[in-house]
């Protein structure tokens, strides 16, 4: 099977692309551009073969935040042109506009970083940071931070499965699931602490903190595209900044 060209890009190239999306969304005014950027990210996820995972995280993690942010803006953002009024609540045109601006940018930027982590292995990203000069201790902190939530989720699922084998009811209403989950917090926390200690001992047994240059069997290579794309990102951002300054001066 032919490898996917997008997935084969260097991790830093994909990270620079996420930063590029962040910059262009903040530079270009209006919300239509940010929404179109999100559609572009959806197209990239399709080409990279990670559409299902990408959309699942976007829907679960971003949609509820976007709804809350939008409602807060339309009801509490100051303005003069009232579109709708009921009791103490007012929806103003300025609030609606700013709500679209804010939510579109959050959607585009958040989706860019979600796509980055769907297209990039965590170990590859951490290795690329080390290649850039990050100390091994800092790289380990980044790796542990990125892995802590998936690791705790796996441990929680294991504990819940163990509870099922003991006859504990773990499925049903929200109250039933909460009652089954609360007793798992203690073993979950203790197992996480024990796992952290085991990893620390493993690293020390491999001379992790020794003041010598580290070597690695895991190597990352850069292609021609990895050298061209970051330069292209910078040139586009500079062009947009100049365009925005000229637009601001002529308006």
N, C-alpha and C positions, 0 to 999 in steps of 0.2 A: 504493500500500500504506500502510495506516495505521501511523504510527510507534508503537513500543512505549512505553507510558507509563513503565515502570520504567527503560528505557534513557534516556529523555528527562529524568530527574531531574538536578538539578545535581550535579556531582562531589562537592562538599563534603557534600551531603545523603547521598549513598551512603557517603562516608567516615565521617560521623557515625553512620550505621547500623552500620558495622563496629565502631566504638568502643562503640556501644550493646550490641551482641552480646557483646563482650568483657566489659563491665561486668556485664550481667545474668547471664552464665554464672558469673562469679566470686562474685556476691552470692547467688544462689539455691543452696542446698545440694543435695547428691545428684547422681547421674549421669543419672537418667532425664530430668531437665529439659534437660541439655546435649545428650543424644542426640535429644530431641524438637526442640531448636533446629536441629540439623543437618538433620533431616527437613524443617523449615520452610524452611531455606536451599535444599534440593533443590527444594522446591515453587516457591520464588521463581526459581530458575534455569530451571525449566520455563516459567514465565510470561514470563520475560525472553528466552527463546529461546536460552539459552547452556548448556543442560543437558549436552550432549555434551562441550564444552570444559571445563566446570566439573568434571564427574565424572572426566574424563581426568586433570586435574591433581591432584585429590584422591587418586585411586588411585595415581598415580605418585609424588607427593611426600609424602603423609601416611601412607598405610597402612603402609609399612615402618617409619616412625618410631614409629607407634602400637604396632606389634607389639613392637618393641624395648623401648619404654618400659613396656609392660604386663608383659613377661617380667621386666624388671629389678625391677619393683615386687613381683610375686607371689613372687619367689625371695629378695629381699633386704630387703623391708620388714619391720621388727621387729613381732612379734606373739606371741600365746600360743596361739591356737586353730589347731592344725595340722590341715590337711585332707588332706595327702598328703606322704609322706616316702619318699625313695629316696637312699641313700648319704649324701652331704653336702647334698643339696638338700631343701628343705622349702617347701611351699606353705601359707601361713597365710591364714586368713579375712580378717584385717586387710589383708594385702597385696593380696588379690583386690579388696577393696572400694576401697582407695586406687588401685589400678591402673585400675579403672573410672572413678573420679573424675577422675584425671589425664588418661587418654586421651580421655574424653568432652569435657573442656574443651579439650584441644588440638585435637580434631576440630572442635568448634564454632567456636572462635576462628580456627583456620587456614582453615577453609572460608569463614568470613565475609570474610576478606581475599582469598582466591582468587576468591570471587564478585565482590567489589568490582572487582578488576582485570579480570575477564571482562566486567563491565558498563560499565567506564569506560575511555575512551581515555586513554593516558598523557599526551598533550599537553593534554587537557582538565583532567586532575587538576593538572598543573603550572601551567596558566593560572589555575586556581582558587586555587592557593597564592599566585601573584603578586597576584591580586586581593585576597587577604587581607593583603597587606603584605610577603610574602617578597621579599627583594632578588633581582633577576634572576640574580645570580651563584649564589645558593643554589638558585634554581629550576633553573638549568642543571645543578648538581651532582645534584639529585634526578632530573632527566630522564636524565642520563647513567648514573646508577646503575641506574635501572629498565630502561634499554635495553641495557646492556652485555651481559647474558647472551643475549637474543635476537639481538643483532647478532653476537656471537661464534659463535653457533650457525649463523647464515646464512653467515658467512665460512667456518666449518669445513665445511659442506656444499658450498660452492663449491670449496674446496680438494680435498675428497674426490672430487668429480666430475671435477676436473682430473686427479687421480691415476688415475681410471678410464680416461680417454682416453689416458693414457700406458701402459696395460696393467698397472697395478699392481692386484693382487688386494686388494679392500677388503671383501669379503663372505665369510662362512664361519664358522669357529670363533672363539671368543673370542681365541685366540692370533693368528689371522690378522688380525682386526680391530684388535687392539692394535698389531701390527707395522705395519699400514698407518696407524694414527692417530698414532703417536709422531713420524714425520717431518713431520707437518703442524703440530706445535706451534710450530716456529720461524717459518714463514710466517704462522701465525695470530697470534702475538704481534706480529711486525713489522707486519703489516697493521693490527692494532688500534692500535698506536702511531701509525702513519701516519694512520689515520682520525681519531684524536684531534687530531693536529696540524692536519689539514685543517679540522676543525670549528672549532678555535680561530682559525685564520686567517680563516675565513669569518665568524665572529662579530665579530672585530675589524674586518674590512672594512665591517661594518654598524654600527660605533660601539657595540658591545655594552658596553664598559667606560666609555663617556663618562658623566660625572656629570650627566646630564640625565634628565628624566622620559621613560620609554619609552612608546610607543604600540604598539598591536597591532591587526591586522585581524581577529584571532580573538576574538570576543566570546562570553561566556557569560551567559545570562539566567536569572533565578530565577522560578519559578512560585509560585503560592499554596501548593502542597504543599511546596515547598522552604522556605518560611517557617514552616509549621506543624509539620512533622515533627521538626525539631531540638528545638523546645520540648516536643513530646510525648515524645521520647526522654528528655529531662532529667526531666520529671515522673514518668515510669515508673520511672526509676532511683532518684529520691528516694523514691518510694513503696516500692520494694523494699528500700531501705536501712532505712527506718523499720520496715517489717515484719520485717526480719531482726533489728534491734535489739530489738524487742518480743519476738520469738520467743526470742532469746538470753536475755533477762531473765526470761522466764517458764519457761524450761527448767531 
